[in-house]
Amino acid sequence: MRQSSKNLIEGVLTFAAGLALRLFTDGVETPVVTLTKVGLVLMYVGGALVALGLFQAFRASSTAERD
Protein backbone atom coordinates (compact mmCIF):
# COMPACT_ATOMS: atom_id res chain seq x y z
CA MET A 1 0.00 0.00 0.00
CA ARG A 2 1.36 3.41 -0.92
CA GLN A 3 1.95 6.16 1.63
CA SER A 4 -0.64 8.36 -0.08
CA SER A 5 -3.31 5.68 0.34
CA LYS A 6 -2.40 5.24 3.99
CA ASN A 7 -2.64 8.98 4.59
CA LEU A 8 -6.03 9.15 2.88
CA ILE A 9 -7.44 6.27 4.95
CA GLU A 10 -5.96 7.64 8.18
CA GLY A 11 -7.28 11.09 7.43
CA VAL A 12 -10.81 9.91 6.71
CA LEU A 13 -10.90 7.79 9.89
CA THR A 14 -9.47 10.61 12.02
CA PHE A 15 -11.94 13.09 10.54
CA ALA A 16 -14.83 10.68 11.19
CA ALA A 17 -13.76 10.15 14.81
CA GLY A 18 -13.49 13.90 15.31
CA LEU A 19 -16.88 14.47 13.73
CA ALA A 20 -18.45 11.87 16.04
CA LEU A 21 -16.91 13.56 19.08
CA ARG A 22 -18.03 16.97 17.87
CA LEU A 23 -21.62 15.87 17.26
CA PHE A 24 -22.33 13.51 20.14
CA THR A 25 -20.37 14.79 23.17
CA ASP A 26 -21.89 18.23 23.60
CA GLY A 27 -22.99 17.81 27.23
CA VAL A 28 -20.05 15.74 28.46
CA GLU A 29 -17.68 17.59 30.78
CA THR A 30 -14.08 16.57 31.41
CA PRO A 31 -11.64 18.23 33.82
CA VAL A 32 -9.18 19.75 31.34
CA VAL A 33 -10.69 20.09 27.84
CA THR A 34 -14.11 19.59 26.35
CA LEU A 35 -14.57 16.65 24.03
CA THR A 36 -16.16 18.84 21.37
CA LYS A 37 -12.90 20.81 21.12
CA VAL A 38 -10.93 17.57 20.89
CA GLY A 39 -13.27 16.53 18.09
CA LEU A 40 -12.63 19.79 16.27
CA VAL A 41 -8.87 19.31 16.53
CA LEU A 42 -9.19 15.75 15.22
CA MET A 43 -11.24 17.02 12.30
CA TYR A 44 -8.49 19.51 11.42
CA VAL A 45 -5.80 16.82 11.67
CA GLY A 46 -7.89 14.44 9.55
CA GLY A 47 -8.42 17.11 6.93
CA ALA A 48 -4.69 17.82 6.83
CA LEU A 49 -3.93 14.11 6.38
CA VAL A 50 -6.45 13.85 3.55
CA ALA A 51 -4.92 16.90 1.86
CA LEU A 52 -1.43 15.42 2.26
CA GLY A 53 -2.57 12.09 0.82
CA LEU A 54 -4.17 13.79 -2.15
CA PHE A 55 -1.03 15.84 -2.74
CA GLN A 56 1.17 12.74 -2.58
CA ALA A 57 -1.11 10.84 -4.96
CA PHE A 58 -1.16 13.75 -7.41
CA ARG A 59 2.61 14.15 -7.23
CA ALA A 60 3.18 10.43 -7.78
CA SER A 61 0.85 10.36 -10.78
CA SER A 62 2.42 13.44 -12.34
CA THR A 63 5.96 12.03 -12.01
CA ALA A 64 4.81 8.72 -13.48
CA GLU A 65 3.40 10.53 -16.51
CA ARG A 66 6.72 12.29 -17.15
CA ASP A 67 8.71 9.04 -17.27
ZIMO-V508872 format. One record per residue. N is the residue number from 0. RES is the residue in one letter. PSI is psi in whole degrees, -180 to 180 (none if undefined). Layout:
n=(N;N)
res=(RES;RES)
psi=(PSI;PSI)
This chain:
n=(0;1;2;3;4;5;6;7;8;9;10;11;12;13;14;15;16;17;18;19;20;21;22;23;24;25;26;27;28;29;30;31;32;33;34;35;36;37;38;39;40;41;42;43;44;45;46;47;48;49;50;51;52;53;54;55;56;57;58;59;60;61;62;63;64;65;66)
res=(M;R;Q;S;S;K;N;L;I;E;G;V;L;T;F;A;A;G;L;A;L;R;L;F;T;D;G;V;E;T;P;V;V;T;L;T;K;V;G;L;V;L;M;Y;V;G;G;A;L;V;A;L;G;L;F;Q;A;F;R;A;S;S;T;A;E;R;D)
psi=(135;158;-35;-40;-41;-43;-39;-46;-46;-42;-43;-43;-41;-43;-42;-41;-42;-40;-41;-44;-41;-38;-36;1;39;-39;0;130;133;160;-37;-56;159;148;-24;-35;-37;-41;-40;-42;-43;-36;-41;-44;-42;-41;-39;-39;-39;-44;-41;-42;-40;-40;-45;-39;-41;-42;-40;-38;-34;-33;-31;-33;-31;-31;none)
